[in-house]
Amino acid sequence: MPTAEQKIAILEGSQRCLRHGAASLIPWFGLPYAISAIVRRFQMRAADPEGWNPGRRCLAWGCALAGLGLIVNLAAYGLLLAWIQAAFG
């Protein structure tokens, strides 16, 4: 069983994953947040191998939003590159 400090760190990390996953939906600015949310998910999984995490829903939603944010950002970058190529190519 994790200590009280570890429990707090696990809960805060799960909430941070959710916040970064939500922020990853912002086109052009969300890519670092998406990467951060995915990395945070793996860190929280490794932080407690016993599986104690009441914030696992936040962790799951954060990772799902980060995946969607990656798609949104890659599409935004693709559209920007297509526009640049059409305008200057």
C-alpha contacts under 8 A as a table, 3 or more apart, distances in Angstrom:
res1	aa1	res2	aa2	distance
1	M	50	E	7.40
1	M	52	W	7.75
2	P	5	E	7.96
2	P	6	Q	5.68
2	P	7	K	6.15
2	P	48	D	7.28
2	P	52	W	7.91
3	T	6	Q	5.17
3	T	7	K	6.20
4	A	7	K	5.06
4	A	8	I	6.29
5	E	8	I	5.18
5	E	9	A	6.22
6	Q	9	A	5.00
6	Q	10	I	6.09
7	K	10	I	5.09
7	K	11	L	6.23
7	K	53	N	7.78
8	I	11	L	5.19
8	I	12	E	6.06
9	A	12	E	5.14
9	A	13	G	5.92
10	I	13	G	5.12
10	I	14	S	6.16
10	I	44	M	6.18
10	I	47	A	7.21
10	I	48	D	7.90
10	I	53	N	6.76
10	I	55	G	7.93
11	L	14	S	5.12
11	L	15	Q	6.30
11	L	53	N	6.98
11	L	54	P	7.32
11	L	55	G	5.78
12	E	15	Q	5.12
12	E	16	R	6.06
13	G	16	R	4.96
13	G	17	C	6.12
13	G	40	R	6.80
13	G	44	M	6.59
14	S	17	C	5.08
14	S	18	L	6.48
14	S	40	R	7.72
14	S	41	R	7.39
14	S	44	M	7.03
14	S	55	G	5.77
14	S	56	R	6.84
14	S	58	C	5.75
14	S	59	L	4.92
14	S	62	G	7.99
15	Q	18	L	5.10
15	Q	19	R	6.27
15	Q	55	G	7.25
15	Q	58	C	6.02
15	Q	59	L	7.11
16	R	19	R	5.04
16	R	20	H	6.04
16	R	37	A	7.56
16	R	40	R	7.87
17	C	20	H	5.21
17	C	21	G	5.95
17	C	36	S	7.57
17	C	37	A	4.63
17	C	38	I	7.52
17	C	40	R	5.89
17	C	41	R	6.60
17	C	58	C	7.19
17	C	59	L	5.89
17	C	62	G	5.11
17	C	63	C	7.06
18	L	21	G	4.99
18	L	22	A	6.19
18	L	37	A	7.23
18	L	58	C	5.42
18	L	59	L	6.11
18	L	61	W	6.27
18	L	62	G	3.75
18	L	63	C	7.30
18	L	65	L	7.82
19	R	22	A	5.19
19	R	23	A	6.19
19	R	62	G	6.93
20	H	23	A	4.94
20	H	24	S	6.04
20	H	33	Y	4.99
20	H	34	A	6.49
20	H	36	S	6.80
20	H	37	A	5.37
20	H	62	G	6.94
20	H	66	A	7.43
21	G	24	S	5.12
21	G	25	L	7.26
21	G	33	Y	6.51
21	G	34	A	5.73
21	G	37	A	5.54
21	G	61	W	7.60
21	G	62	G	4.41
21	G	63	C	6.17
21	G	64	A	7.39
21	G	65	L	4.80
21	G	66	A	4.32
21	G	69	G	7.20
22	A	25	L	5.85
22	A	62	G	6.80
22	A	65	L	5.92
22	A	66	A	7.10
22	A	69	G	7.89
23	A	26	I	5.95
23	A	30	G	5.88
23	A	33	Y	6.21
23	A	34	A	7.70
24	S	27	P	7.66
24	S	29	F	7.37
24	S	30	G	3.73
24	S	31	L	5.90
24	S	32	P	7.36
24	S	33	Y	4.92
24	S	34	A	4.81
24	S	65	L	7.20
24	S	66	A	5.76
24	S	69	G	4.74
24	S	70	L	7.19
25	L	30	G	5.75
25	L	65	L	7.24
25	L	66	A	7.41
25	L	68	L	7.07
25	L	69	G	4.33
25	L	70	L	7.78
25	L	72	V	6.59
25	L	73	N	7.44
26	I	29	F	5.77
26	I	30	G	4.85
26	I	69	G	7.33
26	I	72	V	7.99
26	I	73	N	7.57
27	P	30	G	5.82
27	P	31	L	7.87
27	P	69	G	7.91
27	P	72	V	6.39
27	P	73	N	5.13
27	P	76	A	6.22
28	W	31	L	6.72
28	W	73	N	5.75
28	W	76	A	6.65
28	W	77	Y	7.00
29	F	32	P	7.21
29	F	33	Y	7.97
29	F	73	N	7.94
30	G	33	Y	5.17
30	G	34	A	6.19
30	G	69	G	6.71
30	G	70	L	7.86
30	G	73	N	6.74
31	L	34	A	5.12
31	L	35	I	6.40
31	L	69	G	7.12
31	L	70	L	6.28
31	L	73	N	6.17
32	P	35	I	5.19
32	P	36	S	6.05
33	Y	36	S	4.91
33	Y	37	A	6.05
33	Y	66	A	7.50
34	A	37	A	5.19
34	A	38	I	6.35
34	A	65	L	7.92
34	A	66	A	4.43
34	A	67	G	6.97
34	A	69	G	6.11
34	A	70	L	6.15
35	I	38	I	5.27
35	I	39	V	6.18
35	I	66	A	7.32
36	S	39	V	5.13
36	S	40	R	5.97
37	A	40	R	4.99
37	A	41	R	6.22
37	A	62	G	6.47
37	A	63	C	6.16
37	A	66	A	6.19
38	I	41	R	5.15
38	I	42	F	6.70
38	I	63	C	5.73
38	I	66	A	6.70
39	V	42	F	5.35
39	V	43	Q	6.28
40	R	43	Q	4.93
40	R	44	M	6.09
41	R	44	M	5.22
41	R	45	R	6.24
41	R	59	L	6.27
41	R	63	C	6.81
42	F	45	R	5.04
42	F	46	A	6.21
43	Q	46	A	5.15
43	Q	47	A	5.99
44	M	47	A	4.93
44	M	48	D	6.86
45	R	48	D	6.07
45	R	49	P	6.69
45	R	51	G	7.55
46	A	49	P	5.90
48	D	51	G	5.76
48	D	52	W	6.50
48	D	53	N	7.96
49	P	52	W	7.90
53	N	56	R	5.50
54	P	57	R	7.67
55	G	58	C	5.29
55	G	59	L	6.42
56	R	59	L	4.80
56	R	60	A	6.06
57	R	60	A	5.00
57	R	61	W	6.04
58	C	61	W	5.17
58	C	62	G	5.85
59	L	62	G	5.11
59	L	63	C	6.19
60	A	63	C	5.24
60	A	64	A	6.18
61	W	64	A	4.98
61	W	65	L	6.00
62	G	65	L	5.17
62	G	66	A	6.02
63	C	66	A	4.92
63	C	67	G	6.22
64	A	67	G	5.16
64	A	68	L	6.36
65	L	68	L	5.00
65	L	69	G	5.90
66	A	69	G	4.78
66	A	70	L	6.11
67	G	70	L	5.11
67	G	71	I	6.53
68	L	71	I	5.14
68	L	72	V	6.24
69	G	72	V	4.97
69	G	73	N	5.99
70	L	73	N	5.19
70	L	74	L	5.97
71	I	74	L	5.23
71	I	75	A	6.05
72	V	75	A	5.20
72	V	76	A	6.15
73	N	76	A	4.94
73	N	77	Y	6.12
74	L	77	Y	5.08
74	L	78	G	6.01
75	A	78	G	4.94
75	A	79	L	6.11
76	A	79	L	5.14
76	A	80	L	6.15
77	Y	80	L	5.00
77	Y	81	L	6.14
78	G	81	L	5.13
78	G	82	A	6.11
79	L	82	A	5.02
79	L	83	W	6.06
80	L	83	W	5.10
80	L	84	I	6.16
81	L	84	I	5.05
81	L	85	Q	6.08
82	A	85	Q	5.10
82	A	86	A	6.09
83	W	86	A	5.10
83	W	87	A	5.99
84	I	87	A	5.12
84	I	88	F	5.86
84	I	89	G	7.31
85	Q	88	F	5.40
85	Q	89	G	4.62
86	A	89	G	5.45
